[in-house]
Structure formats: structure tokens, C-alpha cells
Amino acid sequence: MNKKKYHFIAIGGIGMSGLAKYLLENGFEVSGSDISDSKYVEKLRQLGAKVFIGHDAANLPDDCVVVASTAVKEDNPELKKARALGLPVYHRSDLLAEISRSDKCFIGFSGTHGKTTTSGLCSYVLEKGGLAPSFVDGGIVPELNTNAQCKNGAHFIAELDESDGTIVKYSPDITVVNNLEADHLDYYKDGLNSVVLTFAKFLSRLKENARILLNADDAGVRQLHGRIYGNVYTFAIDSQADFVANNINYGTDCTTFDVYYRNQFISEFKIILKGRHNVYNSLAVIAALYLAGVDVAEIKEHFGTFTGMGRRFQHVGKLENSVKADIYDDYAHHPTEIKATLDAAKAFKDRRVVAVFQPHRFTRLQSLWEDFLGALKADLVVVTDVYAASEDPIEGVTGEKFASELGAKYIGGDMKTVAKTLLPLLKDGDVIIGLGAGTITNLGKELLTLDREILKLGN
């Protein structure tokens, strides 16, 4: 990396801010812009970044590498100026690929679901175990309170995004494929087959001594397995595999399981994350670290203190005045993720589960309509308007129509309106779970604000 100055267009996103933070900690000069201020932007400023609010050609230095994501359009004034000046323009995947090319052991976590949790868990246990990893993850790692860091340990951890096909640019030493399903159908026109072909292309380009770790229980990954060669290892709960989790006990407060490598016992592990999918996530990390030469028995205690990534079944508060209820926020925006979250919520025995679903993207709701209908099983389901994520509306694809077909309650409007309409429907003991990748994350804040206002009125 021979350039000392980088400018990020839309620097405040979770992925872009992580890359910017990594560069700042590595001594590079960083500037950037975004349409609004945020906690991520403020952290970058504290590290020395110069961040502008609003996109303007004047923001752009004349001698920098420009970094942009797929979301940045060609008519962006800063991008237009960069093109006119002939400055190098990196997609964020280009920068991550460049960062990852070092003497560290690069462990990349990929797949349709679980990338953020597995990369975050791996980063967390290495850091808590004193191994000083470098990482760029897709969410905030609990306790570490960051999505990226640059340290002097032997490992570099990253979440590898497949949404736009740029995953083929990476070359990890150890690649984990958690699962594969049809998603991002605006890019993967042929559904799962397109996803599998892209992953096969990605894995075929790895270094000769690279190792690939596949979930043998996942149907999509099994389609991939037959198309790839090399140093392939497997992990599973139900199937024969190199790494297996046995004797799984789902308790109220924790889950325990034993891990075996080729029938040899490694250790017992405890996690406090809920759900079967988090046994898979933990097993994937254990297997990856084992292949990387880490003594996982020495750091196993830290698996039991990982509370989950931000927006992954994250407890965001309690209602105390209107009703007595707990609020959770979850990034789940694909039917499989939603089903996993709601299955995990069954651990709240004898409590009513209220699922508030904000569909994310018109194309995803349209393509996976029937799957969403099958996944949304809770005591009370509420559906909001679709979060467009820059997409144009599609006729007949609306939250209201979906709710009607599901037999759920529809609440339109912004999250403040949703919270105001939802609150009178709640009962003591409820578990409210916001589901989606958009503004649904603000639901908890809005409910808590209304709850405090009720306390003030009571006084």
C-alpha cells in the first residue's frame, strides 16, 4: 500500500468506516464525506480523519486514492471529480483485498448468513485471548466497541461480502463458507445457481496452500462442494465431517457442546448466544482457528462471554411504564435469518413474542415472498412499509399487501408512527423483536421514548 492519502465517499457506513479506521490506525491520512453525521463518523474524527457532511467536489483532495462502494452512483460530484482528475478509484472490496495481502494469516468468513457473527466472534476470542488480531468486520464487536482494528498479532480477520460478486477479489489463507442460499437477486439473476458459480470461481482462485472450510449440513454448500478442489475441510452437526459438534445441550442461559476433529475430542464449549444457528457459527470459528494453529482449548472461555454482534438479537431496552416488556433488535432480513431468530426466541418460555418485520428492498420481498410468509411465525406479527434501500417501488410489492396475505397487522409510516401504533397492542411480559436491515433499528428507541413520556405524564 504505497499511497498515504485515502478519501472515502460515504465514509459513515459500517463497512466503509471499518476500512477507514484500519487505515488510520496504520498511519495513513484519511478524509471522507457522508450525507449525515453518525457515531461512526465521530469515531473517525477522533482518530484524525477529516470528514465532510454532504457530498461536494471541493471535499476531494487532488492527490488521493478514492474509495467508494457499490451504492455510490457515477453522478456523485466527488466521484465525477476523481474521474476527471484521473485519480485511482477503489471499490471498497479492492481496498479490503489490498489490506489483506500481508504476512498475517488471513481468515475470511463468507456465506449468505452468519458472516458478521462469525467474523466478530473470531476477532473477539482472539483479542480477549491476548493474540492481538487485526480485523475488519461487518458490525461492532461487543466489549471491543469497534468494527475494525490494526494490531501486531499473527491473524487478520474479515467478513467477505458476496452481495455484488466482488468476493472473487479476495484470497484468504483460510476461507469459511457458512451456508449458501438465493439472495441479492438483483445481482444473482439465476438464484442459488448464480451464487454457487460465483463462490466456485472465488475458491478456485485461492493460493495453492489455502484451506477451505465448508458447512457439510447446508444444502447450498453441498452444491458448491462438488465444484471445488484443494484443501477442503468440513464442519457439521448432523453430518459426517472433519469438525463435529456433539452432545449439544440448549439451556435457558447457555448452550454447551463438545467439538471433535476427525473423531478426536478437542474440548467442551459454552456459548450464551441463543439458537442452533449459533452453534454452527461457533463451530465454524473453532474449526477455522484450529486450522490456523490456535490452541482453541486455551481461549475457549471467551466463547462463553461473547454476547453477539450489534443488531444480532441485541437487547436494546425494557419498557417499564406502559407495559413490562423487553425489546430486541435483529438485522435479519432474509427468510432463513428470520426463521433462525424466531426459533431462538422460543427460549423465552411462556412469553408472547411480537415480531415487527420491515421488508428490506422491493426486489428481495418480491423474489422471496413465499419464503417470508413461511418464516414469520410468532404470537403477533406486525409488518411495516418496505425499506427501499435506494430501489424504485415495484407495483403490487408492498408491506400492506404482504401483511394482508400473511394475516398479520400492517402499520405504515415512519418508525415513530409504528412505535406509537404498536405500543397499545403490547402486553406485560412481551418480547418485542424488530426484524430488518433498515430503519427498524430505531423502533426500540422510539418505544422507549414513548414509555418515558408516559412516566412523565404519570408524575
C-alpha positions in Angstrom: 0.0 0.0 0.0 2.1 2.8 -1.3 -0.4 5.7 -1.2 -0.6 7.7 2.0 -3.8 9.5 1.5 -7.3 8.0 1.0 -10.7 9.7 0.6 -13.9 7.7 1.3 -17.2 8.6 -0.3 -19.9 7.6 2.1 -17.4 7.0 4.9 -20.0 6.6 7.6 -21.3 3.1 6.6 -20.4 0.2 8.8 -18.1 -1.4 6.2 -16.5 1.8 4.9 -15.9 3.2 8.4 -14.2 0.0 9.4 -11.7 0.3 6.5 -11.1 3.9 7.2 -10.4 3.1 10.9 -8.0 0.4 9.9 -6.0 2.8 7.7 -6.0 5.5 10.3 -4.5 3.0 12.9 -1.9 2.0 10.3 -0.7 5.6 9.9 -2.5 6.7 6.7 -4.1 10.1 6.1 -7.9 9.7 5.7 -10.6 12.0 4.6 -14.2 11.4 3.6 -17.8 12.5 3.3 -21.3 11.4 4.1 -24.8 12.7 3.9 -25.2 12.8 7.7 -23.2 12.7 10.9 -23.2 9.5 12.9 -21.3 7.7 15.8 -19.1 6.1 13.2 -18.2 9.4 11.7 -17.4 10.9 15.1 -15.1 8.0 16.0 -13.2 8.5 12.8 -12.8 12.2 13.5 -11.4 11.3 16.9 -8.8 9.2 15.2 -7.8 12.1 12.9 -10.0 11.8 9.8 -11.3 14.9 8.1 -14.9 14.2 7.4 -17.3 16.5 5.5 -21.1 16.3 5.8 -22.6 16.4 2.3 -21.0 15.4 -1.0 -19.2 18.2 -2.8 -16.3 18.2 -5.3 -14.5 20.6 -3.1 -14.2 17.9 -0.4 -11.9 15.8 -2.6 -8.1 16.2 -2.3 -6.2 16.3 -5.6 -3.7 13.6 -4.7 -5.5 10.7 -3.1 -6.9 7.2 -3.7 -10.7 7.4 -3.7 -12.7 4.6 -2.1 -16.4 4.1 -2.9 -18.9 1.3 -2.5 -21.5 0.0 -5.0 -24.0 2.3 -3.5 -22.1 5.4 -4.7 -23.5 6.5 -8.1 -21.5 7.8 -11.0 -23.1 11.2 -10.8 -21.7 11.8 -7.3 -19.8 15.1 -7.5 -16.7 13.7 -5.7 -16.6 10.6 -7.9 -17.0 12.7 -11.0 -14.1 14.9 -10.0 -12.0 11.9 -9.2 -12.6 10.5 -12.7 -11.8 13.9 -14.3 -8.5 14.1 -12.4 -7.6 10.6 -13.2 -7.3 9.6 -9.6 -7.3 5.9 -8.7 -10.8 4.8 -7.7 -11.1 1.7 -5.5 -14.3 -0.2 -4.8 -14.3 -0.9 -1.0 -13.6 -4.6 -1.9 -10.4 -3.5 -3.7 -9.1 -1.8 -0.5 -10.0 -4.8 1.7 -8.2 -7.1 -0.7 -5.2 -4.9 -0.6 -5.2 -4.6 3.2 -5.4 -8.4 3.5 -2.3 -9.0 1.4 0.2 -9.2 4.3 2.3 -11.7 6.2 -0.6 -12.3 8.6 -2.8 -15.4 8.4 -5.9 -14.1 6.6 -9.2 -15.8 7.8 -12.2 -14.9 5.7 -15.8 -15.6 6.7 -18.3 -15.9 3.9 -21.8 -17.2 3.1 -25.3 -15.9 2.9 -25.8 -15.8 6.7 -23.6 -15.5 9.7 -20.7 -13.7 8.3 -20.8 -10.8 10.7 -21.3 -13.0 13.8 -18.5 -15.5 12.8 -16.0 -12.8 11.9 -16.9 -10.8 15.0 -16.7 -13.9 17.3 -13.3 -14.9 15.8 -12.0 -11.3 16.3 -13.4 -11.2 19.9 -11.9 -14.5 21.2 -8.5 -13.8 19.7 -8.4 -10.3 21.2 -9.7 -11.5 24.6 -7.2 -14.3 24.4 -4.3 -11.8 24.1 -3.5 -12.6 20.5 -3.9 -9.0 19.2 -5.7 -9.7 15.9 -6.2 -7.2 13.1 -9.8 -7.3 11.7 -12.4 -5.6 9.6 -15.8 -6.9 10.5 -19.3 -6.0 9.3 -20.5 -4.9 12.8 -19.5 -3.6 16.1 -17.7 -6.3 18.2 -19.1 -6.3 21.8 -16.9 -5.1 24.6 -14.2 -4.1 22.0 -16.7 -1.5 20.8 -15.2 -1.3 17.3 -15.7 -2.9 13.9 -12.0 -2.8 13.0 -8.5 -2.6 14.4 -4.9 -2.9 13.3 -2.6 -4.7 15.7 0.6 -6.7 15.6 -0.8 -10.3 16.1 -0.5 -13.1 13.6 -4.1 -13.0 12.3 -6.2 -10.8 10.0 -10.0 -11.5 10.2 -12.5 -10.2 7.7 -16.1 -10.6 6.7 -16.3 -11.2 2.9 -19.4 -9.8 1.3 -20.8 -11.6 -1.7 -23.7 -9.3 -2.5 -22.2 -7.8 -5.6 -19.9 -10.5 -6.8 -16.7 -8.8 -5.5 -15.9 -11.7 -3.2 -13.8 -13.1 -6.1 -11.1 -10.5 -5.3 -10.1 -12.0 -2.0 -7.5 -14.7 -1.3 -7.7 -15.8 2.3 -5.4 -18.4 3.8 -8.5 -20.0 5.5 -12.0 -19.4 4.0 -15.1 -20.3 5.8 -18.4 -20.8 3.9 -21.2 -20.8 6.4 -24.1 -21.5 4.1 -25.4 -20.6 0.6 -28.9 -19.5 -0.4 -30.6 -17.4 -3.0 -30.2 -13.8 -2.0 -29.3 -10.5 -3.6 -31.3 -11.5 -6.6 -30.8 -8.1 -8.2 -27.3 -9.3 -8.9 -27.7 -13.1 -8.8 -30.2 -13.4 -11.6 -30.3 -17.2 -11.6 -30.7 -17.5 -7.9 -28.7 -20.1 -5.9 -27.0 -21.4 -9.1 -25.5 -18.0 -9.7 -24.4 -17.8 -6.1 -22.7 -21.2 -6.3 -21.0 -20.4 -9.5 -19.6 -17.2 -8.0 -18.3 -19.0 -5.0 -16.7 -21.7 -7.1 -14.9 -19.0 -9.1 -13.8 -17.3 -5.9 -12.5 -20.5 -4.3 -10.8 -21.7 -7.5 -8.5 -18.6 -7.4 -7.1 -19.2 -3.9 -3.4 -19.9 -3.2 -2.3 -23.5 -3.6 -1.9 -24.0 0.2 -5.1 -22.2 1.2 -7.7 -24.1 3.2 -11.4 -24.1 2.6 -13.9 -24.9 5.5 -17.4 -25.8 4.4 -20.7 -26.4 6.3 -21.5 -30.0 5.3 -25.1 -29.7 6.7 -26.0 -26.9 4.3 -27.7 -27.9 1.0 -26.3 -24.9 -0.9 -22.8 -25.5 0.3 -23.1 -29.2 -0.7 -23.8 -28.0 -4.3 -20.6 -26.0 -4.1 -18.5 -28.8 -2.6 -18.8 -30.8 -5.8 -17.4 -28.0 -7.9 -14.2 -27.2 -6.0 -10.9 -28.9 -5.3 -8.0 -28.2 -3.0 -7.6 -28.4 0.8 -11.2 -28.8 1.7 -12.4 -29.4 5.3 -15.9 -29.7 6.6 -17.9 -28.9 9.8 -21.3 -30.1 10.8 -23.8 -31.0 13.5 -25.9 -33.6 11.7 -23.5 -35.0 9.0 -20.1 -36.7 9.0 -17.5 -34.1 8.8 -13.9 -33.2 9.9 -15.2 -30.9 12.7 -18.4 -32.0 14.5 -20.4 -30.6 17.4 -21.9 -33.3 19.6 -23.8 -33.6 22.9 -25.5 -30.2 22.3 -27.4 -29.0 25.3 -29.7 -26.0 24.9 -30.1 -24.5 28.3 -32.0 -21.4 29.4 -28.9 -19.3 30.0 -26.4 -21.0 27.8 -25.7 -23.8 25.3 -22.9 -26.3 25.7 -21.4 -28.8 23.2 -18.4 -30.9 22.5 -16.2 -30.4 19.5 -14.4 -33.3 17.7 -11.8 -33.1 14.9 -11.8 -36.3 12.9 -13.2 -38.2 15.9 -10.6 -36.8 18.3 -12.1 -34.8 21.2 -10.9 -31.2 21.2 -12.9 -29.6 24.1 -16.3 -28.7 25.5 -17.5 -25.2 24.7 -20.1 -23.0 26.2 -21.9 -20.1 24.4 -24.5 -17.7 25.7 -25.8 -16.9 22.1 -29.2 -18.4 21.5 -30.2 -20.8 18.8 -28.9 -23.8 16.8 -27.5 -21.4 14.1 -25.2 -20.0 16.7 -23.8 -23.5 17.4 -22.9 -23.6 13.7 -21.4 -20.1 13.9 -19.3 -21.0 16.9 -18.2 -24.4 15.4 -17.1 -22.6 12.2 -14.9 -20.2 14.3 -13.5 -23.0 16.4 -12.6 -25.0 13.3 -11.0 -22.0 11.5 -8.9 -21.2 14.5 -7.9 -24.8 14.9 -6.7 -24.9 11.2 -4.8 -21.7 11.8 -2.8 -23.3 14.6 -4.5 -21.6 17.5 -4.9 -23.7 20.7 -8.7 -23.3 21.0 -8.8 -25.0 24.4 -6.7 -22.1 25.7 -9.2 -19.5 24.6 -12.4 -21.4 24.9 -13.6 -19.4 28.0 -14.1 -16.4 25.7 -16.7 -18.1 23.6 -18.8 -18.1 26.7 -18.6 -14.3 27.2 -19.4 -13.2 23.6 -22.8 -11.5 23.7 -23.4 -11.2 20.0 -22.7 -8.5 17.4 -24.7 -5.3 17.3 -28.1 -5.8 15.8 -27.9 -9.6 16.1 -30.7 -10.4 18.7 -29.4 -7.4 20.6 -31.3 -6.4 23.7 -31.9 -2.7 23.4 -34.1 -1.9 26.4 -37.0 -2.6 28.7 -40.5 -1.0 28.7 -41.3 -0.2 32.4 -44.2 2.2 32.4 -46.7 1.4 29.6 -46.2 -2.4 30.0 -43.4 -4.6 31.3 -41.7 -5.8 28.1 -38.2 -6.4 26.6 -37.1 -5.0 23.2 -34.7 -6.7 20.9 -33.2 -5.6 17.6 -32.1 -8.0 14.9 -30.6 -7.4 11.4 -32.4 -10.5 10.0 -33.7 -9.5 6.5 -33.7 -12.9 4.7 -36.3 -15.6 5.5 -33.7 -18.1 6.8 -32.3 -15.4 9.2 -35.8 -14.5 10.4 -36.7 -18.1 11.0 -33.5 -18.7 12.9 -34.1 -15.6 15.1 -37.7 -16.5 15.8 -36.8 -20.1 16.6 -34.2 -18.8 19.0 -36.9 -16.6 20.6 -38.7 -19.8 21.7 -36.2 -19.9 24.6 -38.4 -17.2 26.1 -40.9 -19.8 27.5 -44.4 -18.6 28.4 -43.8 -15.1 27.0 -45.5 -13.7 24.0 -43.2 -13.0 21.0 -44.1 -9.9 19.0 -42.2 -9.8 15.7 -42.1 -6.4 13.9 -40.9 -7.0 10.3 -39.7 -4.3 8.0 -39.2 -5.8 4.5 -35.8 -4.7 3.1 -35.8 -4.0 -0.7 -38.7 -4.4 -3.0 -36.7 -7.0 -5.1 -36.0 -9.2 -2.1 -39.6 -9.2 -0.9 -40.9 -9.9 -4.4 -38.4 -12.8 -5.1 -38.7 -14.4 -1.7 -42.4 -13.6 -0.9 -43.4 -17.2 -0.2 -40.3 -17.9 1.9 -41.0 -14.8 4.0 -44.6 -16.0 4.5 -43.3 -19.3 5.8 -40.7 -17.7 8.1 -42.7 -15.2 10.0 -44.1 -17.3 12.8 -44.7 -15.5 16.1 -47.5 -14.8 18.6 -48.1 -11.4 17.0 -46.6 -10.3 13.7 -46.5 -6.7 12.6 -45.4 -5.7 9.1 -44.3 -2.1 8.2 -43.7 -0.4 4.9 -40.8 -1.7 2.7 -37.4 -0.1 3.3 -36.4 0.7 -0.3 -32.6 0.9 0.2 -32.4 3.1 -2.9 -34.6 0.8 -5.0 -37.7 2.0 -7.0 -41.1 0.6 -5.9 -42.5 -2.4 -7.6 -46.2 -2.4 -8.3 -48.0 -4.9 -6.0 -45.0 -5.4 -3.7 -45.9 -3.6 -0.5 -45.8 -4.1 3.2 -49.6 -3.7 3.4 -50.3 -6.4 0.8 -47.7 -8.8 2.3 -49.3 -8.3 5.8 -52.7 -9.0 4.4 -51.6 -12.3 2.8 -49.8 -13.3 6.0 -52.7 -12.4 8.2 -50.5 -10.0 10.2 -51.1 -6.4 11.3 -49.9 -3.7 9.0 -48.6 -0.4 10.4 -47.4 2.2 7.8 -45.4 5.3 8.2 -42.1 6.1 9.8 -40.7 4.3 12.9 -42.1 6.9 15.3 -45.6 6.2 13.9 -45.0 2.5 14.0 -44.0 2.7 17.7 -47.0 4.9 18.6 -49.4 2.5 17.0 -47.7 -0.6 18.3 -47.4 0.4 22.0 -51.2 0.0 22.9 -51.1 -3.5 21.4 -48.4 -4.7 23.8 -48.9 -6.7 27.0 -46.9 -7.4 30.1 -44.2 -10.0 29.5 -43.9 -9.4 25.8 -40.7 -9.9 23.9 -40.6 -7.4 21.0 -38.2 -8.2 18.2 -37.6 -5.7 15.4 -36.5 -7.6 12.2 -34.8 -6.0 9.2 -31.8 -4.1 7.8 -33.3 -0.6 7.6 -34.8 1.9 9.9 -36.5 -0.8 12.0 -33.4 -0.5 14.2 -34.9 2.8 15.5 -38.1 1.0 16.8 -36.6 0.3 20.2 -35.5 3.9 20.7 -39.0 5.2 19.7 -40.8 2.8 22.0 -38.5 3.7 24.9 -39.1 7.4 24.3 -42.9 6.9 24.4 -42.5 4.8 27.6 -40.6 7.6 29.3 -43.2 10.1 28.2 -45.9 8.0 29.9 -43.9 8.2 33.1 -43.7 12.0 32.9 -47.4 12.2 32.3 -48.0 10.0 35.4 -45.9 12.3 37.5 
